[in-house]
Amino acid sequence: MLGLIRKELIIFLSSVRYNTRIVVPGWVEHSEEYLASSSRYFPFVGWIVAFLSSLVLWFANLSLPWEVSVVLSMAASVLITGAFHEDGFTDVCDGFGGGWTKTKILDIMKDSRIGAFGTIGIILVLLLKFTCYRSMSGLSIEILFITIFASHSSSRFWALLMTKAIPYAREDELSKAKPIVKNMKTSNVLIGAVWGFLPWFGFFYLSSLPSKLVLGFILFPFLLQSFGFLYLRNFYKRWLEGYTGDCLGAVQQVTEILYLIGILSAWKSF
């Protein structure tokens, strides 16, 4: 029993090490088996990122303007993950912006240098996030925290789901994502769905919210994220016949923003 618990803990910490810059204990050994299994905890890592960035937002807002607190919270999120997903989104913008064939797109995305398309794309993404959170200053602290947790966790689930929706596009064995995606199990995606959508149910425990607003907080983000996921799936399939690790980072960024937009849309509508 203890052996199974220790193994699962190693798998979880492998997910933390892969997705963030958080230092894990030295006894957490690295293996492709653990790394492949760690995918089921990707959305739960979103909980960790959300918790730490929420703390920064809350403490900063005790003595600083809301806008400054939001920027500090966003910066904390980027520092915690090492801009892991933002980097993927930037590479996707450069790849699809400058390439017209599968080979060219993949070559550009592999290049560590950032181009005009990537620069413009990441500026717009960060600006959208800032504007969304700035617009949420009137929300209660409970709604805001649930929103932060749900946006981080669910967006990582959609990225995980993409690995089952279309095949992996690269054939090289040197890809950082290869050990994870080549052994992706449906059970890992299902477990990831639990971690990804569990924070959404927090809205049901806020008795002060009218039922139609709770329904809107669930339905609007889900519809927008689903649309974004389906669009990106078809887009990747048409141009690359699959996805790459950078594509997953872009899925996470896009669906995170779509979640925030969904919350704002529901709030304004109801």
VENKA-V989033 format. One record per run of one state. SS is the DSSP state (@ for helix, = for strand, . for the rest). FROM is the first residue (numbers start at 1). TO is the last residue. Records with the same first field share a line. If there is no record, write none. Layout:
SS = FROM-TO + FROM-TO
//
This chain:
. = 1-1 + 20-31 + 62-65 + 82-83 + 99-101 + 111-115 + 136-140 + 166-167 + 169-177 + 182-185 + 206-210 + 241-242 + 244-244 + 270-270
@ = 2-19 + 32-61 + 66-81 + 84-98 + 102-110 + 116-135 + 141-165 + 178-181 + 186-205 + 211-240 + 245-269
= = 168-168 + 243-243
//
